[in-house]
Amino acid sequence: MQKNVGPLDRNIRYLFGAVMLIGGLIFQSWWGVAGLVLIFTAVIRYCPLYVPFGINTDGDGYGTTVGYEAQVKPGRDGENISV
């Protein structure tokens, strides 16, 4: 199981998970269970919903890696330029 939840994503999951968990306990609703799921995915740093979409926030930067592949071509002076 490869980690696909980065640091910013993990902190947001902790925050929203705690709020949902507390709200679920106060109002006696199922929101607490959703909060537990967010906290659990933050702890293990893996989100199974990211896999089918190819999302990975754990890596260089905080964005996704969906559909982007840099194409490098040599320039006139032999330098590599991204297209």
C-alpha positions in Angstrom: 0.0 0.0 0.0 1.7 3.2 -1.2 1.1 6.4 0.7 -0.9 8.9 -1.3 -1.9 11.5 1.4 0.5 14.4 1.8 1.2 16.6 4.8 -1.3 19.4 4.0 -4.0 16.9 3.0 -3.3 15.0 6.2 -3.7 18.1 8.4 -6.9 19.0 6.7 -8.2 15.5 7.3 -7.3 15.7 11.0 -9.1 19.1 11.3 -12.3 18.2 9.5 -12.3 14.7 11.0 -12.1 16.1 14.6 -14.9 18.7 13.8 -17.1 16.0 12.3 -16.4 13.6 15.2 -17.2 16.1 17.8 -20.3 17.3 15.9 -21.5 13.7 15.6 -21.1 13.1 19.3 -22.9 16.3 20.2 -25.8 15.9 17.8 -25.8 12.1 18.0 -25.6 11.6 14.3 -23.6 9.5 11.8 -21.2 12.4 11.1 -19.0 11.1 13.8 -18.4 7.9 11.8 -17.4 10.0 8.8 -15.0 11.9 11.0 -13.4 8.7 12.2 -12.9 7.7 8.6 -11.1 11.0 7.8 -8.9 10.6 10.9 -8.1 7.0 10.1 -7.0 7.9 6.5 -4.9 10.7 7.9 -3.2 8.3 10.3 -2.4 5.6 7.7 -1.7 8.3 5.0 -3.6 6.3 2.4 -7.0 7.1 0.8 -8.5 4.3 -1.3 -10.7 6.9 -3.1 -7.6 8.5 -4.6 -6.5 5.4 -6.4 -9.1 5.2 -9.2 -8.5 8.9 -10.0 -4.7 8.7 -9.9 -4.5 11.4 -7.2 -1.3 11.5 -5.0 -0.7 14.4 -2.7 2.3 12.8 -1.1 5.3 13.8 -3.1 6.8 17.0 -4.6 4.3 19.8 -3.8 0.7 19.6 -2.7 -1.0 19.1 -6.0 -2.2 16.0 -7.8 -0.3 14.0 -10.4 -3.4 13.4 -12.5 -2.8 13.7 -16.3 0.4 15.7 -16.2 3.6 14.5 -17.7 6.3 17.1 -18.6 7.6 16.8 -22.1 11.2 17.9 -22.4 12.6 18.8 -25.8 16.0 20.2 -26.6 16.1 23.9 -27.5 18.3 25.6 -30.1 21.3 25.8 -27.8 21.0 22.2 -26.7 19.2 23.3 -23.5 16.2 21.2 -22.3 13.0 23.1 -22.2 9.6 21.9 -20.9 6.7 22.1 -23.2 
